[in-house]
Amino acid sequence: MTSPTYLIPRPLGEVLARLPVYPGSLLFVAALNLALARHLGGDVAPLLAGRKLRLRVTDTHWVFDFEWCKGRFVARQPAAQWVDADLTISASAYDFLLLARRQEDPDTLFFCRRLAMEGDTELGLLVKNTLDAMDMPPFTLESFHPRRVLSGLAARFAAR
């Protein structure tokens, strides 16, 4: 059984849609790099290299364009620059949160038409299977507390 659907109210979504796109992509890839980059297997990274990925948050009208380049995720200029992404994943903000917190299965959301993938099916399966295989704790807002983020960064720099 899937969880209920919650959407950002339309007036708020329209306001959020007016925010500039590229700074949002920069913040998004910074979070991806902190959370995922070091967990990508050596066999996955070459398959992602240079592939244009797009995450579309349907109820806020946000679009994050990015790709894997030289061992990290890199933000790309606004979507108008890219006619087509190799893979576009679309869902509501709430459904992406459910996925990040591992409270909902992507297959369930897909078959309930709450998660959509467009483009290269093989790349979509690679992304899904890679995320499923990662042994990571579920996303929590506490993990982004400034004190926790700074201590994690300090530990990583000290290890170098």
C-alpha positions as CSV (number, residue, x, y, z in Angstrom):
1,M,0.0,0.0,0.0
2,T,1.4,3.4,-0.9
3,S,1.4,6.4,1.3
4,P,-1.0,9.3,0.7
5,T,-0.1,11.9,-1.9
6,Y,0.7,15.4,-0.6
7,L,1.3,18.2,-3.0
8,I,2.7,21.7,-2.5
9,P,-0.3,24.0,-2.7
10,R,-0.5,25.5,-6.3
11,P,0.0,29.2,-5.2
12,L,3.1,28.3,-3.3
13,G,4.3,26.1,-6.2
14,E,3.9,29.0,-8.5
15,V,6.0,31.2,-6.2
16,L,8.7,28.6,-5.9
17,A,8.8,28.2,-9.7
18,R,10.0,31.8,-9.9
19,L,13.2,31.0,-8.1
20,P,16.3,31.0,-10.3
21,V,17.1,27.5,-11.6
22,Y,20.9,27.3,-11.7
23,P,21.6,28.2,-8.0
24,G,19.1,25.4,-7.0
25,S,21.0,22.9,-9.2
26,L,24.3,24.0,-7.5
27,L,22.8,23.3,-4.1
28,F,21.3,20.1,-5.3
29,V,24.6,18.7,-6.6
30,A,26.4,19.8,-3.5
31,A,24.0,17.7,-1.5
32,L,24.4,14.8,-4.0
33,N,28.1,15.0,-3.7
34,L,28.0,14.9,0.1
35,A,25.5,12.1,0.2
36,L,26.2,9.9,-2.8
37,A,29.4,10.6,-4.7
38,R,31.7,8.6,-2.4
39,H,29.3,5.6,-2.5
40,L,29.3,5.2,-6.2
41,G,31.0,2.0,-7.3
42,G,33.9,2.1,-9.7
43,D,31.8,0.2,-12.2
44,V,28.9,2.8,-12.1
45,A,30.9,6.0,-12.4
46,P,32.1,5.4,-16.0
47,L,28.5,4.5,-17.1
48,L,27.3,7.9,-15.7
49,A,30.1,10.0,-17.2
50,G,28.8,12.7,-19.4
51,R,25.2,11.6,-19.2
52,K,22.7,14.5,-18.8
53,L,20.4,13.9,-15.9
54,R,17.4,16.0,-14.9
55,L,15.3,15.8,-11.7
56,R,11.9,17.5,-12.1
57,V,9.9,18.4,-9.0
58,T,6.4,18.6,-10.4
59,D,4.6,20.5,-7.8
60,T,7.2,23.2,-7.3
61,H,8.2,23.3,-11.0
62,W,11.9,23.0,-10.1
63,V,14.2,21.4,-12.5
64,F,17.8,20.3,-11.5
65,D,20.1,19.6,-14.5
66,F,23.4,17.8,-13.7
67,E,25.9,15.2,-14.8
68,W,28.7,13.0,-13.4
69,C,32.1,14.5,-14.4
70,K,35.5,13.7,-13.0
71,G,34.4,11.9,-9.9
72,R,31.6,14.2,-8.8
73,F,28.2,15.6,-9.8
74,V,28.3,18.9,-11.6
75,A,25.4,21.3,-12.1
76,R,24.5,22.4,-15.6
77,Q,23.0,25.6,-16.8
78,P,19.2,25.9,-16.9
79,A,17.1,23.3,-18.8
80,A,16.7,25.6,-21.8
81,Q,20.3,24.9,-22.7
82,W,19.6,21.2,-22.9
83,V,16.9,20.3,-25.4
84,D,16.7,16.8,-23.9
85,A,18.3,15.1,-20.9
86,D,19.4,11.5,-21.2
87,L,17.2,10.7,-18.2
88,T,14.5,12.8,-16.5
89,I,13.0,11.6,-13.2
90,S,9.8,13.4,-12.1
91,A,7.8,13.3,-8.9
92,S,6.3,15.6,-6.3
93,A,8.5,17.1,-3.6
94,Y,6.8,14.9,-1.1
95,D,7.4,11.7,-3.1
96,F,11.1,12.6,-3.5
97,L,11.3,13.0,0.3
98,L,9.6,9.6,0.8
99,L,12.2,8.1,-1.5
100,A,15.1,9.8,0.2
101,R,13.9,8.7,3.6
102,R,13.4,5.2,2.2
103,Q,9.7,5.2,3.3
104,E,8.5,4.4,-0.1
105,D,9.7,2.1,-2.8
106,P,10.4,3.6,-6.3
107,D,8.7,0.8,-8.1
108,T,5.5,1.3,-6.1
109,L,5.5,5.0,-6.9
110,F,6.3,4.3,-10.5
111,F,3.4,1.9,-10.9
112,C,1.0,4.3,-9.1
113,R,2.1,7.0,-11.6
114,R,3.6,9.2,-8.9
115,L,7.2,8.7,-10.2
116,A,8.0,9.1,-13.9
117,M,11.2,8.3,-15.8
118,E,11.7,9.6,-19.3
119,G,14.6,8.9,-21.7
120,D,17.2,6.2,-21.6
121,T,15.6,3.2,-19.8
122,E,18.9,1.5,-19.3
123,L,20.3,4.6,-17.6
124,G,17.2,4.8,-15.5
125,L,17.6,1.2,-14.3
126,L,21.3,1.8,-13.6
127,V,20.4,4.8,-11.4
128,K,17.6,3.0,-9.6
129,N,19.6,-0.2,-9.0
130,T,22.6,1.8,-7.8
131,L,20.6,3.8,-5.3
132,D,18.8,0.6,-4.1
133,A,22.2,-1.2,-3.6
134,M,23.7,1.6,-1.5
135,D,23.9,0.9,2.1
136,M,23.1,4.3,3.4
137,P,21.0,5.6,6.3
138,P,17.7,7.2,5.3
139,F,17.8,11.0,4.7
140,T,17.0,13.1,7.7
141,L,17.0,16.9,8.2
142,E,19.2,16.4,11.2
143,S,22.0,15.2,9.0
144,F,22.1,18.7,7.4
145,H,22.4,20.6,10.6
146,P,25.3,23.1,10.0
147,R,27.3,21.7,13.0
148,R,27.0,18.2,11.8
149,V,27.9,19.1,8.2
150,L,30.9,21.1,9.3
151,S,32.2,18.4,11.6
152,G,31.9,15.9,8.7
153,L,33.8,18.1,6.3
154,A,36.5,18.7,8.9
155,A,36.9,14.9,9.4
156,R,37.1,14.4,5.6
157,F,39.8,17.1,5.2
158,A,41.7,15.7,8.2
159,A,41.7,12.3,6.6
160,R,43.4,13.6,3.4
